[in-house]
Amino acid sequence: MGEQFQRKRAKGFKHHQVIDHERELEQQTLLTERPEIYSREYSCEIRSPERPTELILALRGGEVVVLEGNADVGRVVLADADRLPDAIEAAGGLLAVEVLDFSSLTGATTIAVKKAAK
């Protein structure tokens, strides 16, 4: 009698665990609402013969521009700029990026969003 009772009780408990877990997955948290911009690389075109050091992304006229200091030095390629406007607005209008790859011949540059220092 004891074993059968325990199996019945465990089965019901397991069912409640699954329901609670599904509810947890459906809830939106800060991590689920944050755009996945940190793990992605973006392409842009830079009009500079030298490798840029400190770059910032900003919105201007509906497009994502690349700034070095106060100078407008390029644009993010339209195909890669789809998720950036929301992230730029959430960051207060400016988003710091780092240069991963740069071609002085063509100006093609690969950038990634800098993660905030902890």
C-alpha positions, -999 to 999 in steps of 0.1 A, spaced: 0 0 0 28 25 8 46 22 -25 15 26 -46 5 57 -26 39 72 -31 39 66 -68 5 82 -71 16 112 -51 48 116 -71 30 115 -104 7 144 -93 37 164 -80 56 159 -113 26 172 -132 26 204 -111 63 208 -117 58 207 -154 30 233 -153 51 256 -131 80 253 -154 59 262 -185 45 292 -167 81 304 -159 91 300 -195 61 321 -207 69 350 -183 88 379 -198 119 390 -179 146 416 -184 167 389 -201 140 379 -226 131 414 -235 167 426 -241 176 426 -278 202 402 -289 226 428 -301 257 418 -282 264 385 -298 259 398 -334 285 414 -357 275 442 -380 289 455 -413 294 491 -421 312 512 -446 338 537 -432 351 566 -452 385 567 -436 419 554 -448 430 546 -412 416 520 -388 391 538 -365 396 534 -328 366 547 -308 333 544 -327 298 553 -317 265 545 -335 237 571 -336 204 575 -354 202 603 -380 175 607 -406 162 572 -402 196 555 -407 223 543 -384 254 564 -387 289 557 -375 307 585 -356 343 588 -345 344 616 -320 321 642 -335 328 633 -371 304 612 -393 327 586 -408 303 560 -422 270 541 -423 259 507 -411 248 485 -440 210 485 -443 208 447 -441 225 448 -406 208 479 -392 174 462 -385 178 457 -348 200 486 -340 176 516 -338 157 501 -308 190 494 -290 204 528 -297 173 545 -283 174 522 -252 210 533 -247 201 570 -247 208 578 -283 244 566 -286 258 531 -287 296 523 -283 310 497 -307 344 481 -312 361 474 -345 366 437 -352 379 440 -388 388 469 -411 398 471 -447 416 503 -456 412 495 -493 374 492 -494 363 508 -461 344 476 -452 344 473 -415 330 447 -391 319 460 -357 303 446 -325 285 464 -297 307 469 -266 295 453 -235 293 475 -204 321 472 -179 310 455 -147 
